[in-house]
Amino acid sequence: MNASLVIPALNEEDSLPQVLDAIDRDLLLEVILVDGGSHDRTVSIAESRGARVIHEPQPGYGRACASGSAHARGEIIIFMDADGADDPRQIPDLLAPITRSGADMVLGSRLAGNISPGAMPWHQEFGNRLSAGLIRLLYGLPITDLGPFRAVLRSKLPGLNMQEMTYGWPTEMIAKAARQGWSIVEVPVDYHPRLGGKSKISGTLRGTILATYYILSTILKYALGEKVQ
């Protein structure tokens, strides 16, 4: 099976070279970088390293993921952030349960893996543990984290009818897939301090509040009877 790697990015020139250089291209059909309007060298760096760049004019993390998915050609889509916190060398760990065991989606759990000192602020860790706990309680899905580093069968993704075009995108994917009875597997992954600058989510009060709101509201929305198309 072949795979497309989708990387949403916005002003990630400091981290992007190291991220792209660590990717084993033999594992992938293509690398797609979805640019949300960067004002630095993000686009030129991606192009110089052979990534296919998609320009997404509408804001939103979920919007970037959706745009990349729409352009992907691989049978499997892998989602990974551009900040260097996730290790591209662990992409085979995400692919294995799909290619060998027939899983529909594989989630990379940072909380089940190794978190480098300073990589995850306490409020981010607390929020992830709380959210994963709600998923276990309300959906019966035994996961430990809601991290964005994941792999999914492209053929099944349209059936989720994804709507959350903001920080709630990764959570909506899990919630809807659980409601539809997908085979969902979790594997441990490493998590490192981001390369350059503060996180646009956990690094700011506004980002933290918005992310918390979208994640928790998405979990409750589909658990409390919102119709899953």
C-alpha positions in Angstrom: 0.0 0.0 0.0 1.2 3.5 -0.7 0.9 6.5 1.6 0.7 10.3 1.4 2.1 12.4 4.1 0.1 15.6 4.8 1.8 18.4 6.8 -0.2 21.5 7.7 2.2 24.5 8.1 2.2 28.2 8.9 5.5 30.0 9.2 7.6 27.0 10.1 10.9 27.8 8.4 12.9 27.1 11.6 11.6 23.5 11.9 10.7 22.4 8.4 14.2 21.6 7.0 14.9 19.1 9.8 11.4 17.6 9.6 11.5 17.1 5.9 15.1 15.8 5.9 14.2 13.1 8.5 11.4 11.6 6.3 12.1 8.3 4.6 10.8 9.0 1.1 10.9 5.3 0.2 8.0 4.8 2.5 5.8 7.3 0.8 4.1 8.1 -2.5 4.3 11.8 -1.8 4.8 14.5 0.8 2.1 17.3 0.7 2.7 20.5 2.6 -0.5 22.6 3.1 0.5 26.2 3.6 -1.9 28.4 5.4 -0.4 31.7 4.2 3.1 31.7 5.5 5.1 34.9 5.4 8.5 33.3 5.8 10.4 30.7 3.7 8.1 27.8 4.5 7.0 27.3 0.9 10.4 27.7 -0.7 11.9 25.2 1.8 9.2 22.7 1.1 9.5 23.0 -2.6 13.3 22.7 -2.5 13.0 19.4 -0.6 10.6 17.9 -3.1 7.3 18.4 -1.2 4.1 19.2 -3.1 2.8 22.5 -1.8 -0.9 23.2 -1.6 -2.0 26.8 -0.8 -5.0 26.9 1.5 -6.4 30.5 1.8 -9.0 29.8 4.4 -7.8 29.7 8.0 -8.0 26.7 10.3 -6.0 23.6 11.2 -8.8 21.3 10.2 -9.1 23.2 6.9 -5.5 22.6 6.1 -5.9 18.9 6.9 -9.0 18.6 4.8 -7.3 20.4 1.9 -4.3 18.0 2.0 -6.6 15.0 2.2 -8.5 16.2 -0.9 -5.2 16.3 -2.9 -3.7 13.1 -1.5 -3.3 10.1 -3.9 -2.0 7.5 -1.5 -4.2 4.7 -0.1 -3.1 5.8 3.3 -2.9 9.3 4.6 -0.5 10.2 7.4 -1.0 13.5 9.2 2.0 15.1 10.9 2.7 18.6 12.2 5.5 20.7 10.9 7.0 21.9 14.2 9.4 18.9 14.7 7.7 17.7 17.9 6.8 14.4 16.2 9.5 12.1 14.8 9.1 11.2 11.1 11.2 8.2 11.7 8.2 6.6 13.5 6.0 6.7 10.4 6.5 2.9 9.9 5.0 2.4 13.4 1.9 4.2 12.2 1.7 2.3 8.9 2.3 -1.2 10.3 -1.2 -1.9 11.9 -2.9 -0.8 8.7 -0.7 -2.8 6.2 -0.2 -5.9 8.4 -3.4 -6.1 10.5 -6.1 -4.3 8.6 -6.6 -1.4 11.0 -8.6 1.6 9.6 -6.8 4.3 11.7 -3.7 4.4 13.8 -3.2 7.0 16.5 0.3 8.0 17.7 0.1 8.3 21.5 2.6 10.7 23.0 1.4 9.9 26.5 2.0 6.2 26.0 5.5 6.9 24.5 8.4 9.0 25.5 8.0 12.8 26.1 11.2 14.7 26.2 11.6 17.2 29.1 9.8 20.5 28.2 8.1 19.1 25.2 4.5 19.2 26.6 3.4 21.9 29.1 1.4 20.6 32.1 -1.8 22.1 30.8 -1.5 20.4 27.5 -0.8 17.0 29.1 -3.7 17.5 31.5 -6.0 18.4 28.6 -5.0 15.4 26.6 -5.5 13.1 29.6 -8.9 14.6 30.3 -10.0 14.4 26.6 -8.8 10.8 26.2 -10.6 9.9 29.4 -13.8 11.3 28.0 -13.3 9.3 24.8 -12.9 6.1 26.8 -15.9 6.8 29.0 -18.3 8.1 26.3 -17.2 6.1 23.3 -15.7 3.0 24.8 -12.5 3.5 22.8 -9.4 2.6 24.9 -7.0 5.4 23.9 -4.6 7.5 26.0 -4.0 10.6 23.8 -5.6 12.6 21.0 -2.4 13.5 19.2 -2.5 14.7 15.6 0.3 12.3 14.4 -1.8 9.5 12.8 -2.5 7.4 9.8 -5.9 6.6 8.2 -7.2 4.8 5.1 -8.0 7.4 2.5 -11.0 5.4 1.2 -12.8 5.6 4.6 -12.1 9.2 5.4 -14.9 10.7 3.2 -17.4 8.7 5.1 -16.7 10.7 8.2 -18.1 13.9 6.6 -15.6 16.0 8.5 -17.0 19.4 9.6 -14.7 20.7 12.3 -12.3 22.9 10.4 -10.4 24.3 13.4 -8.5 22.6 16.3 -11.4 20.1 16.6 -10.5 18.2 13.4 -8.4 15.4 15.0 -10.9 14.9 17.8 -13.8 14.8 15.3 -12.0 12.1 13.3 -11.7 9.9 16.4 -15.2 10.5 17.6 -16.9 9.8 14.3 -14.7 6.8 13.5 -15.5 5.3 16.9 -19.2 5.9 16.3 -18.9 4.1 13.0 -17.1 1.1 14.4 -13.8 1.6 12.8 -10.8 -0.6 13.8 -8.7 2.0 15.7 -5.2 1.1 17.0 -3.0 3.2 19.2 0.8 3.0 19.1 3.3 4.9 21.3 5.3 7.7 19.7 8.1 10.0 21.0 7.4 13.7 21.5 10.1 16.4 21.5 10.2 20.1 22.1 9.2 22.0 19.0 12.0 23.4 16.8 11.9 27.2 17.0 9.3 29.5 18.5 6.2 28.8 20.6 3.4 26.5 19.7 0.5 28.3 18.1 -1.8 26.3 20.4 -0.3 25.3 23.7 2.2 28.2 23.6 -0.4 30.9 24.0 -3.3 31.4 26.4 -5.7 32.1 23.5 -4.6 29.0 21.6 -4.9 26.8 24.7 -8.4 28.1 25.5 -9.7 27.7 21.9 -8.2 24.2 21.5 -9.7 23.1 24.8 -13.1 24.4 23.8 -13.1 22.8 20.4 -11.8 19.5 21.6 -14.2 19.1 24.5 -17.2 20.4 22.6 -16.5 18.0 19.8 -16.3 15.0 22.1 -19.6 15.9 23.8 -21.3 16.9 20.5 -21.0 13.4 18.9 -21.3 11.5 22.2 -24.7 13.2 23.0 -26.4 12.2 19.8 -25.2 14.4 17.0 -25.9 12.4 13.9 -22.8 10.9 12.2 -23.2 11.0 8.5 
